[in-house]
Amino acid sequence: MDKVKRCASEQGVVIFSKSSCCLCYTVTILFRDLGVQPRVYEIDHDPDCREIEKALVRLGCNAPVPAVFIGGQLVGSTNEVMSLHLSGSLIPMIRPYQAQSSAI
């Protein structure tokens, strides 16, 4: 769990992902389209993949990936991120992490 918390706080927006997961790709593209360059941590390339998955579930993720952290805090998985975006709540959360050139 320490590894997850350390990685989650490395950058403003961190996505724990698997390289073969289409939902992970979709969430990553959403953030990029919103002007944020998230730190994408591909857990399937890590020898501790199983332990990371278990830690993410213990932290409250319904599914281990994608797991999105903003400002070091767990936001959730695809459903939570999309719900925040559709309600208009995601943009204020990511505003500090958007690129200066973003027109959003």
Backbone as XML, in Angstrom:
<?xml version="1.0"?>
<chain id="A" units="angstrom">
  <residue number="1" name="MET">
    <atom name="N" x="0.827" y="-1.197" z="0.000"/>
    <atom name="CA" x="0.000" y="0.000" z="0.000"/>
    <atom name="C" x="0.868" y="1.256" z="0.000"/>
  </residue>
  <residue number="2" name="ASP">
    <atom name="N" x="2.047" y="1.186" z="0.607"/>
    <atom name="CA" x="2.954" y="2.340" z="0.611"/>
    <atom name="C" x="3.373" y="2.718" z="-0.804"/>
  </residue>
  <residue number="3" name="LYS">
    <atom name="N" x="3.596" y="1.716" z="-1.632"/>
    <atom name="CA" x="4.002" y="1.972" z="-3.014"/>
    <atom name="C" x="2.885" y="2.715" z="-3.757"/>
  </residue>
  <residue number="4" name="VAL">
    <atom name="N" x="1.650" y="2.324" z="-3.547"/>
    <atom name="CA" x="0.506" y="2.974" z="-4.196"/>
    <atom name="C" x="0.405" y="4.417" z="-3.737"/>
  </residue>
  <residue number="5" name="LYS">
    <atom name="N" x="0.480" y="4.645" z="-2.446"/>
    <atom name="CA" x="0.372" y="6.011" z="-1.922"/>
    <atom name="C" x="1.516" y="6.889" z="-2.408"/>
  </residue>
  <residue number="6" name="ARG">
    <atom name="N" x="2.708" y="6.338" z="-2.460"/>
    <atom name="CA" x="3.863" y="7.099" z="-2.940"/>
    <atom name="C" x="3.681" y="7.466" z="-4.413"/>
  </residue>
  <residue number="7" name="CYS">
    <atom name="N" x="3.297" y="6.508" z="-5.227"/>
    <atom name="CA" x="3.099" y="6.769" z="-6.657"/>
    <atom name="C" x="1.941" y="7.735" z="-6.887"/>
  </residue>
  <residue number="8" name="ALA">
    <atom name="N" x="0.886" y="7.615" z="-6.091"/>
    <atom name="CA" x="-0.304" y="8.466" z="-6.257"/>
    <atom name="C" x="-0.013" y="9.924" z="-5.951"/>
  </residue>
  <residue number="9" name="SER">
    <atom name="N" x="1.026" y="10.171" z="-5.175"/>
    <atom name="CA" x="1.329" y="11.554" z="-4.806"/>
    <atom name="C" x="2.481" y="12.143" z="-5.624"/>
  </residue>
  <residue number="10" name="GLU">
    <atom name="N" x="2.987" y="11.396" z="-6.610"/>
    <atom name="CA" x="4.114" y="11.856" z="-7.421"/>
    <atom name="C" x="3.761" y="13.019" z="-8.335"/>
  </residue>
  <residue number="11" name="GLN">
    <atom name="N" x="2.514" y="13.085" z="-8.750"/>
    <atom name="CA" x="2.079" y="14.096" z="-9.715"/>
    <atom name="C" x="0.634" y="14.446" z="-9.399"/>
  </residue>
  <residue number="12" name="GLY">
    <atom name="N" x="0.136" y="15.536" z="-9.960"/>
    <atom name="CA" x="-1.222" y="15.996" z="-9.670"/>
    <atom name="C" x="-2.296" y="14.993" z="-10.023"/>
  </residue>
  <residue number="13" name="VAL">
    <atom name="N" x="-2.197" y="14.392" z="-11.203"/>
    <atom name="CA" x="-3.167" y="13.381" z="-11.633"/>
    <atom name="C" x="-2.404" y="12.108" z="-11.962"/>
  </residue>
  <residue number="14" name="VAL">
    <atom name="N" x="-2.781" y="11.026" z="-11.268"/>
    <atom name="CA" x="-2.131" y="9.732" z="-11.461"/>
    <atom name="C" x="-3.209" y="8.701" z="-11.762"/>
  </residue>
  <residue number="15" name="ILE">
    <atom name="N" x="-2.944" y="7.898" z="-12.799"/>
    <atom name="CA" x="-3.873" y="6.840" z="-13.176"/>
    <atom name="C" x="-3.134" y="5.510" z="-13.099"/>
  </residue>
  <residue number="16" name="PHE">
    <atom name="N" x="-3.627" y="4.622" z="-12.250"/>
    <atom name="CA" x="-3.125" y="3.255" z="-12.226"/>
    <atom name="C" x="-3.885" y="2.513" z="-13.301"/>
  </residue>
  <residue number="17" name="SER">
    <atom name="N" x="-3.142" y="1.862" z="-14.196"/>
    <atom name="CA" x="-3.707" y="1.338" z="-15.423"/>
    <atom name="C" x="-3.124" y="-0.024" z="-15.737"/>
  </residue>
  <residue number="18" name="LYS">
    <atom name="N" x="-3.715" y="-0.688" z="-16.721"/>
    <atom name="CA" x="-3.130" y="-1.875" z="-17.335"/>
    <atom name="C" x="-3.071" y="-1.598" z="-18.825"/>
  </residue>
  <residue number="19" name="SER">
    <atom name="N" x="-1.996" y="-1.981" z="-19.449"/>
    <atom name="CA" x="-1.776" y="-1.646" z="-20.854"/>
    <atom name="C" x="-2.830" y="-2.226" z="-21.785"/>
  </residue>
  <residue number="20" name="SER">
    <atom name="N" x="-3.514" y="-3.286" z="-21.387"/>
    <atom name="CA" x="-4.521" y="-3.910" z="-22.243"/>
    <atom name="C" x="-5.949" y="-3.478" z="-21.921"/>
  </residue>
  <residue number="21" name="CYS">
    <atom name="N" x="-6.122" y="-2.531" z="-21.021"/>
    <atom name="CA" x="-7.460" y="-2.143" z="-20.548"/>
    <atom name="C" x="-8.002" y="-0.962" z="-21.358"/>
  </residue>
  <residue number="22" name="CYS">
    <atom name="N" x="-9.112" y="-1.187" z="-22.065"/>
    <atom name="CA" x="-9.682" y="-0.119" z="-22.886"/>
    <atom name="C" x="-10.287" y="1.002" z="-22.030"/>
  </residue>
  <residue number="23" name="LEU">
    <atom name="N" x="-10.807" y="0.697" z="-20.855"/>
    <atom name="CA" x="-11.343" y="1.744" z="-19.974"/>
    <atom name="C" x="-10.218" y="2.625" z="-19.440"/>
  </residue>
  <residue number="24" name="CYS">
    <atom name="N" x="-9.088" y="2.023" z="-19.168"/>
    <atom name="CA" x="-7.922" y="2.800" z="-18.726"/>
    <atom name="C" x="-7.492" y="3.775" z="-19.815"/>
  </residue>
  <residue number="25" name="TYR">
    <atom name="N" x="-7.462" y="3.298" z="-21.031"/>
    <atom name="CA" x="-7.103" y="4.139" z="-22.168"/>
    <atom name="C" x="-8.099" y="5.293" z="-22.311"/>
  </residue>
  <residue number="26" name="THR">
    <atom name="N" x="-9.375" y="4.999" z="-22.185"/>
    <atom name="CA" x="-10.417" y="6.017" z="-22.323"/>
    <atom name="C" x="-10.283" y="7.101" z="-21.262"/>
  </residue>
  <residue number="27" name="VAL">
    <atom name="N" x="-10.054" y="6.716" z="-20.021"/>
    <atom name="CA" x="-9.905" y="7.680" z="-18.935"/>
    <atom name="C" x="-8.646" y="8.531" z="-19.154"/>
  </residue>
  <residue number="28" name="THR">
    <atom name="N" x="-7.569" y="7.906" z="-19.593"/>
    <atom name="CA" x="-6.334" y="8.644" z="-19.869"/>
    <atom name="C" x="-6.555" y="9.677" z="-20.971"/>
  </residue>
  <residue number="29" name="ILE">
    <atom name="N" x="-7.227" y="9.283" z="-22.040"/>
    <atom name="CA" x="-7.515" y="10.200" z="-23.143"/>
    <atom name="C" x="-8.419" y="11.340" z="-22.680"/>
  </residue>
  <residue number="30" name="LEU">
    <atom name="N" x="-9.382" y="11.062" z="-21.822"/>
    <atom name="CA" x="-10.252" y="12.120" z="-21.288"/>
    <atom name="C" x="-9.412" y="13.191" z="-20.600"/>
  </residue>
  <residue number="31" name="PHE">
    <atom name="N" x="-8.518" y="12.786" z="-19.728"/>
    <atom name="CA" x="-7.685" y="13.761" z="-19.018"/>
    <atom name="C" x="-6.798" y="14.539" z="-19.990"/>
  </residue>
  <residue number="32" name="ARG">
    <atom name="N" x="-6.240" y="13.853" z="-20.966"/>
    <atom name="CA" x="-5.400" y="14.554" z="-21.953"/>
    <atom name="C" x="-6.223" y="15.556" z="-22.759"/>
  </residue>
  <residue number="33" name="ASP">
    <atom name="N" x="-7.442" y="15.168" z="-23.131"/>
    <atom name="CA" x="-8.327" y="16.089" z="-23.860"/>
    <atom name="C" x="-8.707" y="17.302" z="-23.009"/>
  </residue>
  <residue number="34" name="LEU">
    <atom name="N" x="-8.694" y="17.129" z="-21.694"/>
    <atom name="CA" x="-9.009" y="18.222" z="-20.775"/>
    <atom name="C" x="-7.770" y="19.045" z="-20.405"/>
  </residue>
  <residue number="35" name="GLY">
    <atom name="N" x="-6.651" y="18.754" z="-21.049"/>
    <atom name="CA" x="-5.448" y="19.552" z="-20.840"/>
    <atom name="C" x="-4.552" y="19.105" z="-19.713"/>
  </residue>
  <residue number="36" name="VAL">
    <atom name="N" x="-4.727" y="17.873" z="-19.248"/>
    <atom name="CA" x="-3.914" y="17.334" z="-18.154"/>
    <atom name="C" x="-3.063" y="16.192" z="-18.705"/>
  </residue>
  <residue number="37" name="GLN">
    <atom name="N" x="-1.799" y="16.193" z="-18.349"/>
    <atom name="CA" x="-0.914" y="15.078" z="-18.700"/>
    <atom name="C" x="-0.746" y="14.208" z="-17.447"/>
  </residue>
  <residue number="38" name="PRO">
    <atom name="N" x="-1.605" y="13.204" z="-17.290"/>
    <atom name="CA" x="-1.523" y="12.387" z="-16.080"/>
    <atom name="C" x="-0.297" y="11.497" z="-16.084"/>
  </residue>
  <residue number="39" name="ARG">
    <atom name="N" x="0.121" y="11.124" z="-14.911"/>
    <atom name="CA" x="1.165" y="10.089" z="-14.755"/>
    <atom name="C" x="0.419" y="8.771" z="-14.822"/>
  </residue>
  <residue number="40" name="VAL">
    <atom name="N" x="0.667" y="7.996" z="-15.865"/>
    <atom name="CA" x="0.004" y="6.700" z="-16.038"/>
    <atom name="C" x="0.964" y="5.622" z="-15.557"/>
  </residue>
  <residue number="41" name="TYR">
    <atom name="N" x="0.528" y="4.899" z="-14.544"/>
    <atom name="CA" x="1.346" y="3.853" z="-13.942"/>
    <atom name="C" x="0.783" y="2.505" z="-14.375"/>
  </residue>
  <residue number="42" name="GLU">
    <atom name="N" x="1.444" y="1.864" z="-15.340"/>
    <atom name="CA" x="0.998" y="0.574" z="-15.879"/>
    <atom name="C" x="1.372" y="-0.539" z="-14.900"/>
  </residue>
  <residue number="43" name="ILE">
    <atom name="N" x="0.401" y="-0.984" z="-14.120"/>
    <atom name="CA" x="0.725" y="-1.957" z="-13.075"/>
    <atom name="C" x="1.077" y="-3.327" z="-13.639"/>
  </residue>
  <residue number="44" name="ASP">
    <atom name="N" x="0.630" y="-3.639" z="-14.858"/>
    <atom name="CA" x="0.965" y="-4.942" z="-15.428"/>
    <atom name="C" x="2.435" y="-5.027" z="-15.847"/>
  </residue>
  <residue number="45" name="HIS">
    <atom name="N" x="3.149" y="-3.921" z="-15.800"/>
    <atom name="CA" x="4.587" y="-3.912" z="-16.061"/>
    <atom name="C" x="5.400" y="-3.926" z="-14.764"/>
  </residue>
  <residue number="46" name="ASP">
    <atom name="N" x="4.714" y="-4.062" z="-13.649"/>
    <atom name="CA" x="5.360" y="-4.045" z="-12.335"/>
    <atom name="C" x="5.334" y="-5.454" z="-11.745"/>
  </residue>
  <residue number="47" name="PRO">
    <atom name="N" x="6.446" y="-5.925" z="-11.203"/>
    <atom name="CA" x="6.450" y="-7.263" z="-10.606"/>
    <atom name="C" x="5.511" y="-7.388" z="-9.401"/>
  </residue>
  <residue number="48" name="ASP">
    <atom name="N" x="5.134" y="-6.266" z="-8.802"/>
    <atom name="CA" x="4.220" y="-6.279" z="-7.653"/>
    <atom name="C" x="2.770" y="-6.051" z="-8.069"/>
  </residue>
  <residue number="49" name="CYS">
    <atom name="N" x="2.429" y="-6.403" z="-9.299"/>
    <atom name="CA" x="1.098" y="-6.129" z="-9.850"/>
    <atom name="C" x="-0.035" y="-6.603" z="-8.940"/>
  </residue>
  <residue number="50" name="ARG">
    <atom name="N" x="0.023" y="-7.818" z="-8.474"/>
    <atom name="CA" x="-1.050" y="-8.377" z="-7.620"/>
    <atom name="C" x="-1.196" y="-7.593" z="-6.314"/>
  </residue>
  <residue number="51" name="GLU">
    <atom name="N" x="-0.098" y="-7.236" z="-5.713"/>
    <atom name="CA" x="-0.140" y="-6.490" z="-4.458"/>
    <atom name="C" x="-0.707" y="-5.081" z="-4.691"/>
  </residue>
  <residue number="52" name="ILE">
    <atom name="N" x="-0.348" y="-4.481" z="-5.822"/>
    <atom name="CA" x="-0.874" y="-3.152" z="-6.152"/>
    <atom name="C" x="-2.380" y="-3.223" z="-6.356"/>
  </residue>
  <residue number="53" name="GLU">
    <atom name="N" x="-2.858" y="-4.238" z="-7.082"/>
    <atom name="CA" x="-4.298" y="-4.422" z="-7.285"/>
    <atom name="C" x="-5.022" y="-4.550" z="-5.944"/>
  </residue>
  <residue number="54" name="LYS">
    <atom name="N" x="-4.481" y="-5.373" z="-5.057"/>
    <atom name="CA" x="-5.104" y="-5.575" z="-3.743"/>
    <atom name="C" x="-5.127" y="-4.270" z="-2.956"/>
  </residue>
  <residue number="55" name="ALA">
    <atom name="N" x="-4.041" y="-3.512" z="-3.016"/>
    <atom name="CA" x="-3.973" y="-2.240" z="-2.290"/>
    <atom name="C" x="-5.003" y="-1.259" z="-2.834"/>
  </residue>
  <residue number="56" name="LEU">
    <atom name="N" x="-5.175" y="-1.203" z="-4.143"/>
    <atom name="CA" x="-6.154" y="-0.289" z="-4.739"/>
    <atom name="C" x="-7.577" y="-0.653" z="-4.318"/>
  </residue>
  <residue number="57" name="VAL">
    <atom name="N" x="-7.879" y="-1.937" z="-4.271"/>
    <atom name="CA" x="-9.203" y="-2.375" z="-3.818"/>
    <atom name="C" x="-9.391" y="-2.037" z="-2.340"/>
  </residue>
  <residue number="58" name="ARG">
    <atom name="N" x="-8.357" y="-2.234" z="-1.523"/>
    <atom name="CA" x="-8.455" y="-1.886" z="-0.096"/>
    <atom name="C" x="-8.667" y="-0.387" z="0.102"/>
  </residue>
  <residue number="59" name="LEU">
    <atom name="N" x="-8.111" y="0.426" z="-0.796"/>
    <atom name="CA" x="-8.287" y="1.876" z="-0.693"/>
    <atom name="C" x="-9.687" y="2.328" z="-1.099"/>
  </residue>
  <residue number="60" name="GLY">
    <atom name="N" x="-10.442" y="1.437" z="-1.766"/>
    <atom name="CA" x="-11.817" y="1.776" z="-2.104"/>
    <atom name="C" x="-12.181" y="1.725" z="-3.565"/>
  </residue>
  <residue number="61" name="CYS">
    <atom name="N" x="-11.288" y="1.246" z="-4.415"/>
    <atom name="CA" x="-11.619" y="1.122" z="-5.838"/>
    <atom name="C" x="-12.536" y="-0.081" z="-6.040"/>
  </residue>
  <residue number="62" name="ASN">
    <atom name="N" x="-13.601" y="0.132" z="-6.810"/>
    <atom name="CA" x="-14.493" y="-0.988" z="-7.134"/>
    <atom name="C" x="-13.768" y="-2.010" z="-7.998"/>
  </residue>
  <residue number="63" name="ALA">
    <atom name="N" x="-13.010" y="-1.533" z="-8.959"/>
    <atom name="CA" x="-12.160" y="-2.369" z="-9.804"/>
    <atom name="C" x="-10.732" y="-1.847" z="-9.634"/>
  </residue>
  <residue number="64" name="PRO">
    <atom name="N" x="-9.753" y="-2.727" z="-9.712"/>
    <atom name="CA" x="-8.388" y="-2.257" z="-9.474"/>
    <atom name="C" x="-7.927" y="-1.191" z="-10.466"/>
  </residue>
  <residue number="65" name="VAL">
    <atom name="N" x="-8.354" y="-1.299" z="-11.728"/>
    <atom name="CA" x="-7.960" y="-0.304" z="-12.731"/>
    <atom name="C" x="-9.148" y="0.060" z="-13.607"/>
  </residue>
  <residue number="66" name="PRO">
    <atom name="N" x="-9.212" y="1.250" z="-14.125"/>
    <atom name="CA" x="-8.321" y="2.344" z="-13.795"/>
    <atom name="C" x="-8.623" y="2.880" z="-12.402"/>
  </residue>
  <residue number="67" name="ALA">
    <atom name="N" x="-7.599" y="3.305" z="-11.722"/>
    <atom name="CA" x="-7.745" y="3.950" z="-10.420"/>
    <atom name="C" x="-7.148" y="5.342" z="-10.562"/>
  </residue>
  <residue number="68" name="VAL">
    <atom name="N" x="-7.982" y="6.365" z="-10.379"/>
    <atom name="CA" x="-7.568" y="7.738" z="-10.610"/>
    <atom name="C" x="-7.383" y="8.463" z="-9.285"/>
  </residue>
  <residue number="69" name="PHE">
    <atom name="N" x="-6.227" y="9.110" z="-9.153"/>
    <atom name="CA" x="-5.913" y="9.934" z="-8.000"/>
    <atom name="C" x="-5.703" y="11.357" z="-8.486"/>
  </residue>
  <residue number="70" name="ILE">
    <atom name="N" x="-6.307" y="12.310" z="-7.803"/>
    <atom name="CA" x="-6.110" y="13.726" z="-8.104"/>
    <atom name="C" x="-5.633" y="14.389" z="-6.825"/>
  </residue>
  <residue number="71" name="GLY">
    <atom name="N" x="-4.489" y="15.033" z="-6.905"/>
    <atom name="CA" x="-3.911" y="15.661" z="-5.723"/>
    <atom name="C" x="-3.624" y="14.674" z="-4.613"/>
  </residue>
  <residue number="72" name="GLY">
    <atom name="N" x="-3.276" y="13.443" z="-4.993"/>
    <atom name="CA" x="-2.949" y="12.416" z="-4.011"/>
    <atom name="C" x="-4.149" y="11.719" z="-3.388"/>
  </residue>
  <residue number="73" name="GLN">
    <atom name="N" x="-5.358" y="12.145" z="-3.763"/>
    <atom name="CA" x="-6.572" y="11.554" z="-3.201"/>
    <atom name="C" x="-7.255" y="10.661" z="-4.230"/>
  </residue>
  <residue number="74" name="LEU">
    <atom name="N" x="-7.728" y="9.511" z="-3.784"/>
    <atom name="CA" x="-8.430" y="8.593" z="-4.669"/>
    <atom name="C" x="-9.749" y="9.209" z="-5.108"/>
  </residue>
  <residue number="75" name="VAL">
    <atom name="N" x="-9.956" y="9.293" z="-6.424"/>
    <atom name="CA" x="-11.222" y="9.753" z="-6.988"/>
    <atom name="C" x="-12.092" y="8.553" z="-7.306"/>
  </residue>
  <residue number="76" name="GLY">
    <atom name="N" x="-11.482" y="7.506" z="-7.820"/>
    <atom name="CA" x="-12.222" y="6.294" z="-8.132"/>
    <atom name="C" x="-11.845" y="5.743" z="-9.486"/>
  </residue>
  <residue number="77" name="SER">
    <atom name="N" x="-12.771" y="4.984" z="-10.042"/>
    <atom name="CA" x="-12.543" y="4.330" z="-11.312"/>
    <atom name="C" x="-13.326" y="5.044" z="-12.412"/>
  </residue>
  <residue number="78" name="THR">
    <atom name="N" x="-13.555" y="4.366" z="-13.484"/>
    <atom name="CA" x="-14.204" y="4.956" z="-14.659"/>
    <atom name="C" x="-15.544" y="5.585" z="-14.319"/>
  </residue>
  <residue number="79" name="ASN">
    <atom name="N" x="-16.399" y="4.869" z="-13.615"/>
    <atom name="CA" x="-17.735" y="5.393" z="-13.298"/>
    <atom name="C" x="-17.672" y="6.690" z="-12.501"/>
  </residue>
  <residue number="80" name="GLU">
    <atom name="N" x="-16.811" y="6.746" z="-11.520"/>
    <atom name="CA" x="-16.705" y="7.953" z="-10.692"/>
    <atom name="C" x="-16.161" y="9.126" z="-11.500"/>
  </residue>
  <residue number="81" name="VAL">
    <atom name="N" x="-15.143" y="8.864" z="-12.313"/>
    <atom name="CA" x="-14.548" y="9.931" z="-13.130"/>
    <atom name="C" x="-15.566" y="10.464" z="-14.130"/>
  </residue>
  <residue number="82" name="MET">
    <atom name="N" x="-16.256" y="9.575" z="-14.807"/>
    <atom name="CA" x="-17.246" y="10.015" z="-15.802"/>
    <atom name="C" x="-18.412" y="10.744" z="-15.146"/>
  </residue>
  <residue number="83" name="SER">
    <atom name="N" x="-18.840" y="10.289" z="-13.984"/>
    <atom name="CA" x="-19.913" y="10.979" z="-13.261"/>
    <atom name="C" x="-19.485" y="12.389" z="-12.875"/>
  </residue>
  <residue number="84" name="LEU">
    <atom name="N" x="-18.261" y="12.525" z="-12.392"/>
    <atom name="CA" x="-17.740" y="13.852" z="-12.047"/>
    <atom name="C" x="-17.675" y="14.747" z="-13.281"/>
  </residue>
  <residue number="85" name="HIS">
    <atom name="N" x="-17.243" y="14.172" z="-14.394"/>
    <atom name="CA" x="-17.124" y="14.959" z="-15.618"/>
    <atom name="C" x="-18.498" y="15.411" z="-16.114"/>
  </residue>
  <residue number="86" name="LEU">
    <atom name="N" x="-19.455" y="14.505" z="-16.126"/>
    <atom name="CA" x="-20.793" y="14.838" z="-16.613"/>
    <atom name="C" x="-21.501" y="15.846" z="-15.713"/>
  </residue>
  <residue number="87" name="SER">
    <atom name="N" x="-21.189" y="15.836" z="-14.427"/>
    <atom name="CA" x="-21.828" y="16.780" z="-13.498"/>
    <atom name="C" x="-21.116" y="18.141" z="-13.486"/>
  </residue>
  <residue number="88" name="GLY">
    <atom name="N" x="-19.971" y="18.221" z="-14.159"/>
    <atom name="CA" x="-19.218" y="19.472" z="-14.181"/>
    <atom name="C" x="-18.268" y="19.639" z="-13.009"/>
  </residue>
  <residue number="89" name="SER">
    <atom name="N" x="-18.103" y="18.608" z="-12.215"/>
    <atom name="CA" x="-17.253" y="18.689" z="-11.022"/>
    <atom name="C" x="-15.793" y="18.326" z="-11.273"/>
  </residue>
  <residue number="90" name="LEU">
    <atom name="N" x="-15.503" y="17.688" z="-12.394"/>
    <atom name="CA" x="-14.135" y="17.242" z="-12.649"/>
    <atom name="C" x="-13.207" y="18.414" z="-13.007"/>
  </residue>
  <residue number="91" name="ILE">
    <atom name="N" x="-13.679" y="19.321" z="-13.826"/>
    <atom name="CA" x="-12.831" y="20.439" z="-14.273"/>
    <atom name="C" x="-12.278" y="21.243" z="-13.096"/>
  </residue>
  <residue number="92" name="PRO">
    <atom name="N" x="-13.107" y="21.642" z="-12.117"/>
    <atom name="CA" x="-12.523" y="22.377" z="-10.981"/>
    <atom name="C" x="-11.468" y="21.568" z="-10.216"/>
  </residue>
  <residue number="93" name="MET">
    <atom name="N" x="-11.630" y="20.248" z="-10.180"/>
    <atom name="CA" x="-10.662" y="19.407" z="-9.465"/>
    <atom name="C" x="-9.319" y="19.362" z="-10.188"/>
  </residue>
  <residue number="94" name="ILE">
    <atom name="N" x="-9.349" y="19.391" z="-11.521"/>
    <atom name="CA" x="-8.110" y="19.248" z="-12.285"/>
    <atom name="C" x="-7.524" y="20.579" z="-12.738"/>
  </residue>
  <residue number="95" name="ARG">
    <atom name="N" x="-8.236" y="21.664" z="-12.513"/>
    <atom name="CA" x="-7.770" y="22.973" z="-12.986"/>
    <atom name="C" x="-6.317" y="23.276" z="-12.603"/>
  </residue>
  <residue number="96" name="PRO">
    <atom name="N" x="-5.885" y="22.986" z="-11.358"/>
    <atom name="CA" x="-4.483" y="23.279" z="-11.019"/>
    <atom name="C" x="-3.467" y="22.462" z="-11.820"/>
  </residue>
  <residue number="97" name="TYR">
    <atom name="N" x="-3.916" y="21.395" z="-12.465"/>
    <atom name="CA" x="-3.005" y="20.499" z="-13.175"/>
    <atom name="C" x="-3.114" y="20.618" z="-14.691"/>
  </residue>
  <residue number="98" name="GLN">
    <atom name="N" x="-3.977" y="21.499" z="-15.154"/>
    <atom name="CA" x="-4.126" y="21.691" z="-16.592"/>
    <atom name="C" x="-2.947" y="22.482" z="-17.146"/>
  </residue>
  <residue number="99" name="ALA">
    <atom name="N" x="-2.591" y="22.168" z="-18.389"/>
    <atom name="CA" x="-1.501" y="22.889" z="-19.061"/>
    <atom name="C" x="-1.881" y="24.351" z="-19.238"/>
  </residue>
  <residue number="100" name="GLN">
    <atom name="N" x="-0.921" y="25.228" z="-19.136"/>
    <atom name="CA" x="-1.168" y="26.665" z="-19.254"/>
    <atom name="C" x="-1.792" y="27.019" z="-20.586"/>
  </residue>
  <residue number="101" name="SER">
    <atom name="N" x="-1.485" y="26.271" z="-21.633"/>
    <atom name="CA" x="-1.988" y="26.590" z="-22.964"/>
    <atom name="C" x="-3.387" y="26.050" z="-23.208"/>
  </residue>
  <residue number="102" name="SER">
    <atom name="N" x="-3.938" y="25.325" z="-22.237"/>
    <atom name="CA" x="-5.267" y="24.753" z="-22.426"/>
    <atom name="C" x="-6.328" y="25.846" z="-22.504"/>
  </residue>
  <residue number="103" name="ALA">
    <atom name="N" x="-7.285" y="25.649" z="-23.387"/>
    <atom name="CA" x="-8.344" y="26.640" z="-23.591"/>
    <atom name="C" x="-9.575" y="26.337" z="-22.766"/>
  </residue>
  <residue number="104" name="ILE">
    <atom name="N" x="-9.469" y="25.460" z="-21.808"/>
    <atom name="CA" x="-10.630" y="25.057" z="-21.008"/>
    <atom name="C" x="-10.823" y="26.007" z="-19.853"/>
  </residue>
</chain>
